[in-house]
Amino acid sequence: MIPVEVTGISISPPYQGYVVILKEKDGEQWLPIFIGATEAHTISLLLQGLKYVRPLTYDLFHNLLNAANGRVNRVEVTELKENTFYALVYIDTVDGERQVDARPSDAIALALKTEAPIFVSPDVFTEAGMKGEVVQTETSIPTTEDRLLELNRQLKEAVEKEEYEVAAKLRDEIKNLEKVKDEEQENPS
């Protein structure tokens, strides 16, 4: 396995999606992995050292592990099948080390939260990796403001479609994100 670090989040204009960039620590290889907007925002918050007022999923998982005296040993991006990346999270438990299947974006967020090392399979690098300088088109970590605009657009759409349960969840996420935005303004980096 090849040790990597998260070098950032990039916007991929042709697909209007986000890419998390994993760069080999002692080399020139790098791996772009497409992720959703929510996952991009989560990882960008972790990279910036920010957090939501209420725990997110990776916070919950981290807190549960701590309560059970477990810890994340490492995260591995293990396979690429039919354009889908696969990852494993290795956890120390009272019964020994266990591995848990995870989406790479969730595994990466958890690794950042717990400061666990991240690795990529050499086969994955061979199949999907790049060499040389990391190419980041329109380098951009999605801002809280960008995420708020997108959530408000989704909320309006949900209300128009009378999807009130979805709208309520979006409203709650918007409220949490507005608190984060207020904290960012009070404590600029």
N, C-alpha and C positions, 0 to 999 in steps of 0.2 A: 504494500500500500504506500501511496505517495502522500506525504504531509502537505497540506495546503492551508491557505488563509483566505478569508473573505476580503476582497479588495474593494468591493462596492456593489452598488446596484446601478444598472444602466437601463435606459429606455431603448427599446428596439422599434424604431419608427415604422418599418414595413408591417409589423404585426400589432403595433400599438400595445405592446406588452412589456413586461419587465424581465430583466435578466440579472441573476446574481452571478458574480464573477468569482470563481475560485482559482487562485494562482498558486502554483507550486512554490513552496518555501525556498527550496534550494535549486531552482532551475528556471527555465523560460516558458514552461507549459502553463496554459491557463484553460479553464473550462467554463463556458457560458451555460447556465441552466435557466430555461424559461420558467418563470413563476408568476402567480397571480398578483394583482394590485394589493390585495390585503396582506399577502405574505411579504411582498416587497416593502410595504410600509412597516410591518412588524420588524423585519430584519434591519431596515434603516433606523428605526428607533433604537434597536440594540446597538448598532454601530455608533450611534450618536450618544449612547449612554442615557437615553430618555426612557420613561416608562409611563404607562397609563395609570390613572388614579386607582382603577380596579384591576385585579389580575387578569391577564390574557391567558390563552391556553398553555403557552410555554411556561408562564409563571405558575399556573396550577400544577402542571406536571413536575416542575422543579420543586415546588412546595410539598407535593405528595411524596416525592422521592426523599426529601429531607426528613419528613415525618416518619418515613419507614426506614430511616438510616441507610438509604441507598444513594448512589451518586452515578453520574454519567462519566464513564471512562473515556469514551471516544465516539465519534460519528464517522461512518464510512459511506461514501457513494460507491455502490458495489457493481451496479449493472446499468446497461442501457438496452432496453428491449422495445422495439417498435416505437422509437422516438420518445420513450418514457424512461426517466432515470429512476433508479431504486436506491434506497439507503437503509442502513441499519444503525441503530443506536445501541451501544454496548453499555450495560448498566451493572454496577456492583451491587449485589443484594446480600442478605444474610445467608442465602443459599449458594452464593458464588456468582460468577458473571453470567448475565443473560443478554440475549440480543433481541431487539424489538424492531420489526419492520416499520418503516416510516417514509413519508414523502421527503425528498431532499430538503425542501423549504422548511418543513417542520423540524427536521433533524438539525439543520444549520442554525435555526433560531434557538433551539435548545442548547446546542453546542456553544453559541455565543453567550447565552444566559448563564451557563454553568462554567464557562471558560474551558471547555473540553476541547481536545484537539480534533481536527477534521482531516480525513484522509480520502483519497480517490484511488480507485482501482487502476492499475496500469492499463488494463483492457479498455476501460472507459476513456482514459486519456487518448489511447490509440484510435478509438472509434470517433470521439467527438471533441477531443482537445485541440487547442491551437498552440502554436509556438511563436515566440518572439514577444514584442511589446503588446501589452493588452490593448486591444482596440475597443474603445468605449464610444459608441455613437451617442452624442448628446448626453454625456455623463451627467447623471442626475439621480439623486436620491429623492424619491417622492416626498414632497414636503407635506406637512400637516394640512396646509391650505389646499394643496392639490387634492388630497384625500377627502377633505371636507366638501370641496366642490363636486367630486364624483359621488360621494354619499348623498348629498342633497339632490343631485340629478336622479339617482336611483330612488330616493324617497318620493320625489315628485311623480316618477313613473309608477311606483307601487300604488300611490294614492289614486292616480288616474285609472289604474287597472283594478281598483278596489281590493287590493291585496293588503288588507289592514294588519295582518300578523307580520308580514314582511316589513311593512312600513313602521310598525312599532319597534322591531329589532333595529332597523336603520336609524330611527330616531334616538334610541338608546346609545348606539355606536357614535352618532353625531355628538350627543351630549358628552360622552367620555372623551372624544377627540377634542372638543372645544375646551375641556378642562386641561388637556395636554397642551393645547395651543396657548392657553393663558399661562401655564407654567413655563413654557418656552419663552414667552415674552417677559415674564418676571425674572427668569434666570437664563439670559442668553449665554451661549458658550463663548 
